[in-house]
Amino acid sequence: MIDLKTSYLGIPVKNPLVIGASNLVTDMSNLIKLEEAGAAAIVYKSLFEEQIQLESYAMEEETGLYEDWDAEHASIFPKLGHAGPNEHLLKLKRIKESLNIPIIGSLNCVYEETWEEYAVKMADTGIDALELNFYANVIDPKKTGASITGDQVNVLKRVKEAVKIPVSVKLSPYYTNTLSVIAQMDEVGADGFVLFNRLFQPDIDLEKEEHHFPYNFSSSKDHRLALRYAGLLFGNVRGTLCSNTGIMTGEDALKMIMAGADTVQVVSAIYNKGISHITHMLEEMTQWMESKGYKQLSDFKGKLAKSNLTDPFAYKRAQYVDILMKSELFMQYHPKDGDDFL
């Protein structure tokens, strides 16, 4: 019988399919369906400090709109304070109490102090683990990469010291040396690494002549970077590995595990194909393992990781040179007469 059980952040899970943070998981009926479809764990929608700040400012502006209207009306509203993260925390607590699979909180802060503050509050809801979203949208040309990395490592260290639950980091791939950053975070105790965060980027609407921010779903082609890093990191870090972005099918998940990932995060596939697609992905994985004679994930996890290969160039640039030199590939893409090659 095929056994898909694995472990993520030290937490036993029934299979490697984790639902990533998104608006999809804010609906309790969706969460119940995801659990029934076979999801192993759920990362709840991120708590954004920036959103809380904006809501607080908007509330202050609204309630202060008619202040000092005249001598008898210094204010027409009672003094009210914004609830801060409390609404998010209450939802998180209710979800944890309602589901039987692990629930992971997701946190995205601006200031070093609030990372620790909100992490403690989220841990107090009873969640099983916490995911820190590290991304520096730098617009200051004087800020160095070393200072950015140092700040993030320090935040991770402080959060680890403040909470008792496992803590993972969801990273962008835009570091000068991503492997070095991961090694530093592994050293201070990161329990896992999510590779990689799919970041929103602005676009321009030429008709309206303004910026807009379209939501772009990922495709299977987008998972290759995560696959490469899973293969490079397997056996070289203590934290567990979770591949993210472009996990659309059971085959995509299997590739990640063969490269060295422990789990994968799925979001776009659920938006595109529905919650029941989780069940289909698990069936695809089971069928492939049966066809290969594998009984459990550990039978092939990391089989094609760098640490298990004799080819020293499998994860290096030399592989591109090898591809370009293969005559059959050249002939396949050779232009027709009269066409420009480049």
N, C-alpha and C positions, 0 to 999 in steps of 0.2 A: 504493500500500500504506500502511496506517495505521501511524504511528510514535508509540508511547506513551512513548518515552524522555524523561527529564527529568533534573534535577540537584537533589540535596538536600544541603545543608551543603557544597557544592562537590564532592560525590561523584556521579559519573554513575550513574543507576539506570535499569533497563529499563522502568519504568512508575511511576506515582505512588502505588501502594498499598503502604504500609508497615504492618507488623504491630506494634501498640503493645505496651507492656510488660504482661504478665499471667502468671498461672500456666500458661496454655496453652503458653507457649514453654519451660517447664522440661523438657518431655519431648522427647528427641532425635528420636523417631519423628515427632512432630508437626512439629518444625522441618523435617525432610526433606520431609514432605508439603506444608508451606507453601511451601517453595522450588519444589517440583515443580508446585504449583498456580499459581505465577506471582508470588508475593510478591516485591516489589522489594528489600526490606530488612526486618530484624527488630530490634526493640528488646527486649533481654533484660529479664527481670523485675528490678525495682529492687532495689538493694542498700540496705537500710534500716539506718542506724546504730543506731536504737532497738532493732531486733530483735536485733542483735548484742549490745548492752548487756544486754538482758533475758536472752538465752541465757547470757551470761557470769555474771550474777548468780545465775541458777537453778543453774548448774553449781557455783558456789562454795557455795551453800546446801546442795546435795545432798552434795557431798564433805565439807563441814564439819559434817554433821549429827551425827556421833558423835565429834567432836573432844573431847579431855579427858574421855573416858568414865570413865577411872580413871587412876591414876598410871602404869600401864604402857602405856596407849593414848592418847597425845596425839593421834594421828590414825591411822585405819585405811586411808587412801587415800594413794598417793604424790602429791606435789605436781604438779598438772596445770594447764596454762594453756589457756584457751579459744582455739580456732583463729582467732577473729575472722573477717575477711572471706575467709580463704584458700579455704574450700570454694566460695564464690560465684565467686571469681576463677579457680579451677581449672576450674569448669564453663564459665565464659565463654571461657577459652582453648581448651577442647576444642571448643566450638561454633564458634568462629572458624576452627579448623583443619578442621572437618568440612563446612562449608557454603561455597558459592561466592558468595553474595550478601552485601552489607555487613551487618555486625553492629554495633549501637549499644548501648552500655552505658547503664544508667539508675541515677542516684545520688540518694539522699535522706538528707541528714545533719542533725544537730542543731547541732553546734559548728562554728564557722568554720574551725578548724584541721583538722578531720577531712574537710571537703569537699576541701581541697587534697590531704591525705594519701591518701584513698581514690581520688581522681581519678587520681593518678599511678599507683597500683597497678593500677587498671582499664585505664589506657592501656597499661601494660606487658604486658597480655595479648594485645595485637595487634589490638584492636577498631578499627573504622574511625572511630567518633565516640563522643561522650559526651553524654548528655542529663541536665541538672540539673533536678530537680523542686523548684520554689520554691513553698512554701505556708507561710504563718505562721498557725498556729491560736492566735490571741492570746486570752488570758483576763485579761491585765493591762490595766485601763482607762487606765493611765498611759503605756503605750507608744504612741508616735505612729506614724502611717503613714509619715512621712518617715524615721524611724529604721529601720523594717522594710525599706523600699525601699533605704535606704542600705546596710544590712547585706547584702542580696542582691546589689546591684550590686558591692559590694566582694568578695564570695565569687566571683562570676563573673570579675572582673578577676584575682583571684589564681589561679583555676583555669586561665584562659586563659594566664597567664604560666608555669604549671607544666607544662602538657602541650602537645604539638605537634599533636594530632589536633583536628578540628573539635568545637566545643562548642555545643550548643543549650540553650535553657531552655524547660521546660514550665511554663506559668504558670496560675494561677487567674485568673478574671475579677474578683476581689473587691478590686481596688485603687480608690482614689478616682478616679484618672485612669490607666487601663490604658495608654493611648497614650503618656503621659509616661514611665511605667516602661519600656515597650518602647524608647522613644527613648534613654533613659539606658543601657540594656543594649546597644543597638545601637552606641552611641558607644564603649563599652569593648570591643567586639569580638565580641559574640554572633554565632555563625555561622548561627543559625536560631532560630525561635520556634514552639513547639507551642501551638496555641490550641484548646481549653483543657483543663486537667486536670479529669477527672471525679472529684470528691472524695466520700469516704465520709462520710455524715452519720448520727448516731444516731437511733434510733426507740425507742418505748416499747411493750413488750408489756403490755397491760392485764391479761391473765389472770395472768401471772407477776409483774406489778408490778416489772419490771426493764428496764434498757436492753438493746437488742439492735441489731445492726448488719447489716441485710439488704443483700445485694448486688443492686443495681438495674441491669439492663441499660439501655443507652440506646436511643432510638428516633430515627427520622428527624426528628421535631419538635425534637430537642435540638441540631441542628446550626446553627440560625439565628444564634446569637450568634457562633460561629466564622466563619460566612459574612460577617457584618457587619464583623468586625474584619479579615478577609482583604481585604475590599473597601476598607477605610479605609487599610490598611498597604501595599497593593501600590504599588510605585514610590516609597515613602517611607522604606524601611529597606534597609540593605545585606544583612542576614541573610535567608535563605530562609524561607518561610512553610509551615507544616504545619497543616492543620485537623484537629482531633480532636473526638470525641464526636458520635454520631448519624450516622456514615458507614455506612449500611446497604446501599446499592445503588451500582451504577455511576453512576446518575443523581445521587446525592448527591455523589459524587466530582467529577463533571463540573461541578456547580454551584459547588463550592469553587474549582476551577481557573478557571472563568469569573469568579469574584469576585477571584481573584488569588493563590490558594494554589499552591505548587509541588508539594506532595504532601499526602496525607491519611494518618491513622493509623486502622486498623481493628482492633477487638477484639470488641465485642458481636455484630457480624454473624457472626463466625466461631463464637462460642459458640452462637448461636441456629440457624445454618444449616449449620454444618460447614465444614471446611477447603476443600472444593471450591467453596464460594461465591466464593472469590477469583477462580477461573477465570470464573465466571459474571459477576462484576462487570466483569472485563476485556472480556468479550464484549459486555456492554451498552455500555461506553464505545466500543468499536470500531464497533459498529453505529450508534450515534448520530452519531459523527464521519463515517462513510460517508454517512449520510443528509443531513448538512449540508454535505458537500463539504470537510471539514477533513482535512488530511493529517497534521498534528502538533499537539501540545498548544499550542505557541507561537502557533498560528493564532488561538486564542481565549482564551488565558490573560490574565486581567485585563480582558477586554473590557467587563465590567460593574463594574469597580472604580471607586471615586470619582474617581480621577485621569483616567479616560477618559470620564466622563459630563458632559454639559452641564447636567443637572438638578442644581442645588445642594442640593436637599432629599432626594435619594434615600437618603442615609444619616443623615438627621436626623429628629427627632421630627415635623416637619411632615408626613411621609408618613402618620402616623396620622390627622392632621386630614383629609388628603385622602381617606383610606379612609372615615372616618366621614361625610364629606359626600357620598359617592357614593350616590345614591338607590337604585340597583339592589341594593347591598349591604344598605342599610337594609331594603328590602322583603324581601330573602332571609331576614333574621333577625328580621323583624317578628313579634311574638307573635300568637298566635291570640286570638280574642275571649275575654275572661275571664282570660287569662294575665297575669301581672305581667312587665313588660319587664325589670326588674332584680331 
